[in-house]
Structures are given as structure tokens and as C-alpha cells.
Amino acid sequence: MSKLAINGGTPVFETAAKVPAWPPADPETAELLKEIYLSHAWSFYGKHEVAFNEEFAAYTKAASCAMMANGTVTLEVAMQALGIGPGDEVIVPAYSWIATGSAVVVCGATPVMVDIEPDTLCLDPKKIEEAITPKTRAIIPVHLYGSMADMDKIMAIAAKHDLFVIEDCAHAHGSEWNGKHAGTIGKVGSFSFQQSKTVASGEGGACITNDPELGEALGRISHIGYQYGAVQGQATAPPPMGMISHNYRITEFQAAILRSQLRTLRADTEFRARNAEILRKRLNAIPGIRVQAPGRCATLQGYYQFAFMIDPAVLKEGIATKDFCAAVRAEGVTGCGSSGWGALMYRHRLWSIPENLYRVASFETAEDIVKNKLGTMSLSWLMLSEEEIHKVADAFEKVMAEYSR
Ligand SMILES: Cc1ncc(COP(=O)(O)O)c(C=O)c1O
């Protein structure tokens, strides 16, 4: 057995893996950004914003898309457009980025945290109903990392209790459930284009919907009340009285970058999904490692991270998942890290919301996985050649051979 690189042995990747820089950049988009700069037309329903809205709606087969400043305000605007506010409760997964819950608080409503499934790591439909009260108005499933929440079951629960479903698709660009793009199954789909994301423009977000009236409201609320496509200073039709709106606009620079990435999204998603399948098969064959399961009805799976779980019972005494990941990194898989965001949403360091403003309904599975088992590998590691993907798996095998009991 070869000595682990962390102990001075030769790493599996003797020469560095060819990991593409993220987010991607290309000369044509750089030229386009210069053109926009020199055009003096930088914002306000500009040609790239309008074009991206149309192109992303066409890509996802939604009736409309409204670009916004980021994937946090998209959640806020979605709830506001649906009339969710003080006195209402919204079900969210106990494990997600803090924005999924804090956006609910910003709307004046109460996030109710519900546990995740042990395989997909997404909101557990079996635990939703026990968290529903007469105040519940909506469910926000998060399609986490590289999986999709069980939309069939969640939609059935929502229909039974007359609840809205807002899909948090911040990690799910390109994902499809039974052929339907993520974000088009619930009432609204909310996307983030922050720079770590699968489709990225530094900052940015969008809501998609198939409800024309809602689509109009999403556009107006995020564009200080202006109707879709309006020219600055020329509001032809005023917003309805009581529709309190914001300036959550995006710029032309961001929209142009996103348009260029959208052109390759399908091919890139398929490429990453193929690599993820190879890795999944190889890693699932290692006793003690279990890769996050893809969405049960995912016909195409988009990836934001490649997540896996290590069973602490198979590791030698004194070795934890974080040590395992450090040893894999030393083998040259530098994108391998332990534990995602490191804590449940309401235990994250940046969670500053007092206990009386949220409710925890269930969390045991999420807690166990996040505390003891979770590891992730960043998106750009799924962009390697097939040969290098096999070397990534070799690194996991090598470390487990040394670290298992
Ligand atoms: C699940 C989830 N929802 C929402 C967001 C918020 O997106 P943004 O950073 O664009 O505000 C993120 C960001 O990481 C996220 O991971």
C-alpha cells in the first residue's frame, strides 16, 4: 500500500489536475463587456437584461423570468408577490444557506426548519406535515448541491394544505425533474448567479414562473414598481396601490456574462453529470462512503458541489471526516473540503436571528450529517477529463485504505 501524501508519500496527482478557473471567463465576453461599457447603457431593462429574461424563460420553459440583484432578494420578492408576510409561517430545510431562512424573516414571516433526507440531503417530505400549522403559507424546498428535493411529494402536500411552493434553485441551474426544469414545478423558482454558482455573474439572481400575473408582480416589485421593459422615467402603468417595491435591479454587465454562460449550460450540465456518475459509482463502491443521491425523478442533474458522506464508524479512532478530506486534498484533490457550510442554518455563524423569530420542527438527520459525515468537492472538479476523474476516485480509495479500521 502506498504511503499517504499527507504523511510524506507521493500524491495521486503528481502533476496538478487541470481544474478550470471558476467562474469561467472568455475573450468574446470580455469584448462584449467593453462594448457595453462604451455604450453608456448599463442598466434598467437594457437589451441584455431583457434578452436574458427571454432566453432563461425559454431554456427553463417558464412563462417569464425576472432578473434581480441576487438569489436572496429573489426569495424575498417571491414571497412578497405571493402576499406572504407577518403572521405567516414558511417551511424551509434545516440545512441550507442562511438566506433561505433569513429571507422569510425579512418578509416578516416565520421560517419553520424541517429536517432533510439522509440520501438526497434535501427537505424531507415525511417530516413536513407535522410542521404544518394553520399559519403555514408556503414551503421552500432547496435543491441542494447536486440533488433535487422530492417535488412530487412536496407538491402533493402543498396541494393538500393549499400552500405555495417556492423552489430555491440557487444550486440547480440545468436540473430537470421528469423533464421539467427546476423552478417550474412550484409556483416560483428562485435562482442565484453569485460567483461560486453554476451560472455566475459575480452577483445576480432571477425568479421564473408560469403564472403571468405573478410574473408581472415579480418584475414590478424588483424594479421599483416599473412594468416589464419600461424605459427609465417613463412608467406607463403605475403599480397597484399597496405593492411596495424595491430597486433590486441587475446591470447589463451581469446579464451579458450570464447570456454567454447560458449558451453552454446544457452541454456543461451533461458533461458534469457524466463525470459525477463515474465518481458516484467509484466512491459508492468504497465501504463507508456514500455519495449524495440524485433527485429521485431527476432526468438531468445539475451540480453546484459534489457532496458525499463518510461513515465515522469505518474510520480509525481519532480520524474524522475533516481529516479524511485533508488527506484527499494532500493527494492533489484540492477542491475537497469537509462539511459544506459547517452547521445547520440557524447555527451558522452569520445567523443573527433571535430564537423567537424562527421555529425548529425537526433537525436530527441534518445535524448528524453536517456535524459528522459531510464532505464536498467544488463544482470545477467535475469539469476534469474522465481520466482525471478516475484519479480523484483513486485518491479516495487510497485514503480509505489507510484510514479505515
Ligand atoms: C440555497 C441558497 N439559497 C439562496 C442563496 C442566496 O443567493 P445569493 O448569494 O445570490 O444572495 C444561496 C447562496 O449561496 C444558496 O446557497
Ligand as a Chemical Component Dictionary entry (heavy atoms), coordinates in Angstrom:
data_LIG
# 
_chem_comp.id                   LIG 
_chem_comp.type                 NON-POLYMER 
_chem_comp.pdbx_formal_charge   0 
_chem_comp.three_letter_code    LIG 
# 
loop_
_chem_comp_atom.comp_id 
_chem_comp_atom.atom_id 
_chem_comp_atom.alt_atom_id 
_chem_comp_atom.type_symbol 
_chem_comp_atom.charge 
_chem_comp_atom.model_Cartn_x 
_chem_comp_atom.model_Cartn_y 
_chem_comp_atom.model_Cartn_z 
_chem_comp_atom.pdbx_ordinal 
LIG C1 C1 C 0 -29.510 27.558 -1.207 1  
LIG C2 C2 C 0 -29.226 29.018 -1.410 2  
LIG N1 N1 N 0 -30.249 29.893 -1.442 3  
LIG C3 C3 C 0 -30.060 31.207 -1.615 4  
LIG C4 C4 C 0 -28.788 31.716 -1.766 5  
LIG C5 C5 C 0 -28.614 33.192 -1.874 6  
LIG O1 O1 O 0 -28.046 33.602 -3.072 7  
LIG P1 P1 P 0 -27.202 34.952 -3.161 8  
LIG O2 O2 O 0 -25.865 34.698 -2.581 9  
LIG O3 O3 O 0 -27.139 35.204 -4.640 10 
LIG O4 O4 O 0 -27.943 36.005 -2.444 11 
LIG C6 C6 C 0 -27.680 30.858 -1.749 12 
LIG C7 C7 C 0 -26.325 31.372 -1.895 13 
LIG O5 O5 O 0 -25.339 30.681 -1.707 14 
LIG C8 C8 C 0 -27.901 29.477 -1.552 15 
LIG O6 O6 O 0 -26.877 28.617 -1.491 16 
# 
loop_
_chem_comp_bond.comp_id 
_chem_comp_bond.atom_id_1 
_chem_comp_bond.atom_id_2 
_chem_comp_bond.value_order 
_chem_comp_bond.pdbx_ordinal 
LIG C1 C2 SING 1  
LIG C2 N1 SING 2  
LIG C2 C8 DOUB 3  
LIG N1 C3 DOUB 4  
LIG C3 C4 SING 5  
LIG C4 C5 SING 6  
LIG C4 C6 DOUB 7  
LIG C5 O1 SING 8  
LIG O1 P1 SING 9  
LIG P1 O2 DOUB 10 
LIG P1 O3 SING 11 
LIG P1 O4 SING 12 
LIG C6 C7 SING 13 
LIG C6 C8 SING 14 
LIG C7 O5 DOUB 15 
LIG C8 O6 SING 16 
# 
